Amino acid sequence: MSSVATRSAEDRYEVSVHTKMEMTATDAMATNMRMTFRNLLL
């Protein structure tokens, strides 16, 4: 019983970490695009 709860908690933690990593990567890509556009405009 407790092992199942622990496993689901670990899964949830893993999912949140992956989501954070994906959001960070997307954020970095958006920042790079913004910088590129700014460089093109200058």
C-alpha contacts under 8 A as a table, 3 or more apart, distances in Angstrom:
res1	aa1	res2	aa2	distance
1	M	4	V	5.37
1	M	5	A	6.64
2	S	5	A	5.11
2	S	6	T	6.13
3	S	6	T	4.99
3	S	7	R	6.04
4	V	7	R	5.06
4	V	8	S	6.25
5	A	8	S	5.24
5	A	9	A	6.17
6	T	9	A	5.05
6	T	10	E	6.15
7	R	10	E	5.04
7	R	11	D	6.14
8	S	11	D	4.95
8	S	12	R	6.09
9	A	12	R	5.06
9	A	13	Y	6.17
10	E	13	Y	5.02
10	E	14	E	6.09
11	D	14	E	5.03
11	D	15	V	6.10
12	R	15	V	5.12
12	R	16	S	6.21
13	Y	16	S	5.16
13	Y	17	V	6.20
14	E	17	V	5.10
14	E	18	H	6.20
15	V	18	H	5.13
15	V	19	T	6.04
16	S	19	T	5.00
16	S	20	K	6.05
17	V	20	K	5.08
17	V	21	M	6.16
18	H	21	M	5.02
18	H	22	E	6.11
19	T	22	E	5.07
19	T	23	M	6.05
20	K	23	M	5.05
20	K	24	T	6.04
21	M	24	T	5.06
21	M	25	A	6.13
22	E	25	A	5.04
22	E	26	T	6.08
23	M	26	T	5.05
23	M	27	D	5.96
24	T	27	D	4.93
24	T	28	A	6.10
25	A	28	A	5.06
25	A	29	M	6.20
26	T	29	M	5.04
26	T	30	A	6.15
27	D	30	A	5.10
27	D	31	T	6.16
28	A	31	T	5.03
28	A	32	N	6.12
29	M	32	N	5.04
29	M	33	M	6.17
30	A	33	M	5.08
30	A	34	R	6.18
31	T	34	R	5.03
31	T	35	M	6.15
32	N	35	M	5.06
32	N	36	T	6.07
33	M	36	T	5.01
33	M	37	F	6.14
34	R	37	F	5.18
34	R	38	R	6.11
35	M	38	R	5.01
35	M	39	N	6.11
36	T	39	N	5.06
36	T	40	L	6.19
37	F	40	L	5.00
37	F	41	L	6.16
38	R	41	L	5.09
38	R	42	L	6.21
39	N	42	L	5.20
